[in-house]
Amino acid sequence: MGNRDRRQRIHYEAVRLNKLIYGTADFDRGAYYSKIVRLYLDLLPYLEVQRKAYKERLLNR
């Protein structure tokens, strides 16, 4: 998994429960949440392929 993928996963985990920790007056909570979820959903098919390949490697040792 590349650094970009890790960052997207971390961002998703940070917003997954939709609980605001910190915000400023000009922070658009909805837009940020939407952006992170869309990026994660774009990444999800690749994560599924990676998980499947990893599982196969473990089972075929």
N, C-alpha and C positions, 0 to 999 in steps of 0.2 A: 504494500500500500504506500503510495507516495505521500509527500508532505501535504500536498493540496487536499488529497483525500482525507487525511487525518484531521486537517483543520476543519473541513466541512463536517466531518463526523463530530468533532468537539463542539462546533457551533450548533449543530443539531441537538446534541445532548443538552446544551445550555438552554435552548429555547423549547425543548420537547414538552415540558410540563407547563409552559406558558405562564410562568411566575416571574414577574419583573423584580430584579434585584436592584438595579440602578437605572435611572433615566434622567434626562435633562428636558427642559421645556421644548427644545426643538427636535427631540427624539421621536420618530414616528414608529411606535411599537408594532403596529399592525404591518407596516411595510417591511420592517426588518424581519419579523417572524415569517411572513410570507416568502421573502427572499431566501431565507435559510432553509425552510421546508422544501421549496422548489429545487434548490441546489442539491439537497439531500436526496430527494426523489429521483433526480437525474442520475445520481451516483448509485442508487440502490441496485439496479440491474448488474452493475459491475461487482458490487459487494456480494451479490448472490452467486455469481460465477466463481468468485474467489473462495467463498465459503464451500461451495460444492467441490472445487478442485482440492481444497485443503482436506475436506472430509474423505475424499477418495484416496488421497495420499496416505492418510492415517489408517484407513481400512486395508490398504494393499501393502502394508509393510511386510 
